[in-house]
Amino acid sequence: MPPKKRNSGATQSKEMKPTAENASPEKKESPELSLKKHGDKDAEFVTLCKSLHVTDPVCDRAWTLWKTVQESVDEAADSQKKLWGACLFVTVTDMDATCFTLTQVLKAVCLNVKQFIDLVRKLDVNLDTISTKVNSALSRLDKKYDVMLALYQRFEKTCKKIFNLTSDGKERETVRTCWTMFLLAKGRALQMEDDLVISFQLLLCTLELIIKRCSPDLLQPLYKSAISKIQSPPTRTSRRNQSKTKSRVVEPEVDVQLLETLCKENECSAEEVKNVYQTSFMAFLESMDLSRSPDFPQVNDVDQQYEEHYLKSRDIDGRMFFNGDETVLAPKVKISQVERTPKKNLSDEDGVLVPPQTPIRAAMTSIQLLRGDLTSSGDQPSANLVTYFKHCTVDPTQDVQKRLETLGQVFSQRFGQAVGPRCVVYGRQRFTLGVRLYYRVMEEMLKSEEKRLSVQNFSKLLNDSTFHTSLLACALEVVMATYGGISFKNGGYSHGGADSAETDVCFPWILNVFNLTAFDFYKVIESFIKADPTLSKEIVKHLETCENLIMERLAWRTGSPLFELLKQEHESGGAEQVETPANFSQPLQHNHTAADLYLSPMRPGLRVLPPESSCQTSSQPASQPTSQPPRPLKSNSLSLFYKKLYRLAYTRLKMLCSYLLSSHPEFEPIIWTLFQHTLQHEYELMRDRHLDQLMMSAMYAICKVKSVDLRFKTIVTAYKNMANTSQETFKHVLITEGHYDSIIVFYNQVFMQKLKTNILQYASTRPPTLSPIPQIPCSPYKFPNSPLRVPGSNNVYISPLKSARMSPGIMTPRSKMLVSIGESFGPSNRFQKINQMVNSSDRSLKRTLDHGSTPKPLKRLRFDVDGQDEADGSKSGGDSTLIQKLAEMSSTRSRMQEQKMKEDAESRMEEL
């Protein structure tokens, strides 16, 4: 039964981080390669090693790695050198050797960043070829490249609007200096160089400095007029005339008008950029001795200092973007996807410009919406929230304020430690936004609870510190995800140790900052989504993924309250009641609120009575006989957690089975039965492990007893193609305390040993009864802003207007006709166009992304006339029918909003 284990797993150690202490590849600290020692190796391989200045130990280990993977990879004559380069990269990363930069090896093997990352990942032919350390380094490089590419593409477009072309190419030298200076500023100011928003704000600061110090002849009119004062022409003799410079009137630290113009043109918050300028950028200028000089930066000086930074980081040379170097070429697919975004809505005369949703524009738009939605929310509780506080038996106001003060200091300091030493102020800004969202969502939650329970005294809930900390953490996670993009920290894995400085503020970073358990955080997610209809679809998905990550791994960490709840259930004999298998096929009722979950397990309404009590007459007391004590109360939080856990577990298992066992569909329910049994009765196997580790082990075990040849190598290869997976899941599995190895070792030494008797039952003539299959929806969440169907019509949908500041032109769907009830409709000819669109079978009026290809059938905002679906080419009855539909939309909008309120926000959740 046990699978054969391959070579021992590679050492799992801390991810390589670029620091100033790392020696430059140009230094001759290590002995040069000795050609005599490597006569057993291919001469071209040794030549490559020598060109990259690698040492003898690196050369030997890289060659050993090459011999290991040589037979398993598709080797072409022209790709052998590329594979050698990949082996050398893996080796120096694992050994933390100082030999070459990423750009140097890319140039040596003629590959761009994306091609090289893909090639290194292809070396992972066995479970132990690529270590988690290398995988983490690749993920960091991948993300950093994406950020740098997005920044350079925006920089290039912005500079075309700022600078005039000159015959002598002077503007190109200016732009080059600006880009190099920005790279240097970013490298010095930010420890976390893949922070897109702060990096972009630093870029605007750099542009402001260059614009006001370059020759006015180079500037286009908008920026020439934006400069607030007459400047002296730039001089190249500043070092010889320093005494004269000191006697001049020094220019202001920041040209406010110019910076505001840049921010407006780039849809960025001027307030935030000013803060970045006055903290991080001014400190950088002082380090460059430029803060009190009006002169243009010395080109050679900036370039030399960046060269030193790049060599120390052993990373991508950002100057290659400006040079158009092949090593940093953008993938053509990404460019085409960006350019497919429609530029206009409808015709030229009445259309609203819809700019391409590049990464930076998408981030700026999301931040604008978040800040705008929270503008009216104060930094203090509203009058309604204060009233709820006052109605409590114990007023929580002081505790709430003290907690916010303490957690605010912790959050800001930890943010600065992660992002950069001068970024504490940015942490305070984001914390302030989080507090506003925290107050707003709390108030909505309490209003919902008041309707549900007809009470106003929520003393127990509002004096629960864990509830407040979880709610604040969720609000801050929304803010951090909006600013930082939707990303997660390596599936919740961390190999850095408690003492290492974290440089990644992605989830679950916020849990570590607040010392909050994932199981407690999970309790607030669903109610948070219900309480805030302004959350974007992307943010709702982000929170859903956070919830999944908690169920998969984070809630199972040692010290989690989940284990105490499970222990109580099992000690009381209620293990089978964690989640009754018969309930799997029933829809999951989303009627649990945060109050239910935080005040659980003591909820009187959920007492589980023994069978005999159900025969009592109405005149008999409901209490149990003294001879048979009542079963302990069931935990709402545990029950709901397991319901969601089973549905998530089965969804992932079904997907993996579709990849690997399509020829054996009868295996899926058997594997699920073993998987479900393990989660319910052997839950200790989940401690400090991942849900998918048990899933893959259950699949291997059943295939083994059923005599189907399915190896772990095949399983993990398919597993890597699934969404939201990490290689650490099968490479870094807990075996015993403090010892980790591959999933093969886990199966042999832990899983099979614990479940061997149960596994063998599936090979007998009387196997265990199969567990029911959970009912699986597409998503447990219905997004608040999704279109809702107008009653009485199959094809008319309306959506709530998320913000009064949003014009119909930037609302979705962009490729269809939008009617915004209650706002100015525009020229009368738009009615004629709608009539034409409805009455005509010619679908050419429906604009599509490719401007001319055959349109797809409409799925939303279709005008269904007398049961005729316009997608089938049927003609409508005329103008009066359309006007009637528009009237229905107008009258229905307020009624639907009222209906949503009456349903206590349940309409925003989709039953499973």
Secondary structure, 3 states (H helix, E strand, C coil): CCCCCCCCCCCCCCCCCCCCCCCCCCCCCCCCCCHHHHCCCCHHHHHHHHHCCCCHHHHHHHHHHHHHHCCCCCCCCCCHHHHHHHHHHHHHHHHCCCCCCHHHHHHHHCCCHHHHHHHHHHCCCCCCCCCHHHHHHHHHHHHHHHHHHHHHHHHHHHHHHHECCCCCCHHHHHHHHHHHHHHHHHHHHCCCCCCHHHHHHHHHHHHHHHHHHCCHHHECHHHHHHCCCCCCCCCCCCCCCHHHHHHCCCCCCCCHHHHHHHHHHCCCCHHHHHHHHHHHHHHHHHHCCCCCCCCCCCHHHHHHHHHHHHHHHCCCCCHHHHHCCHHHCCCHHHHHHHHCCCCECCCCCCCCECCCCCHHHHHHHHHHHHHHHCCCCCCCCCHHHHHHHHCCCCCCHHHHHHHHHHHHHHHHHHHHHHHCCCCHHHHHHHHHHHHHHHHHHHHHHHHHHHHHHCCCCCHHHHCCHHHHHHHHHHHHHHHHHHHHCCCECHHHCCCCCCCCCCCCCCECHHHHHCCCCHHHHHHHHHHHHHHCCCCCHHHHHHHHHHHHHHHHCHHHCCCCHHHHHHHHHHHCCCHHHCCCHHHCCCCCCCCCCHHHHHHCCCCHHHCCCCHHHHHCCCCCCCCCCCCCCCCCCCCHHHHHHHHHHHHHHHHHHHHHHHHHCCCCCCHHHHHHHHHHHHHHHCHHHHCCCCHHHHHHHHHHHHHHHCCCCCCHHHHHHHHCCCCCCCCHHHHCEEEECCEEECHHHHHHHHHHHHHHHHHHHCCCCCCCCCCCCCCCCCCCECCCCCCEECCCCCCCEECCCCCCCCCHHHCCCCCCCCCCCCCCCCCCHHHHHHHHHHHCCCHHHCCCCCCCCCCCCCCCCCCCECCECHHHCCCCCCHHHHHHHHHHHHHHHHHHHHHHHHCCCHHHECCC
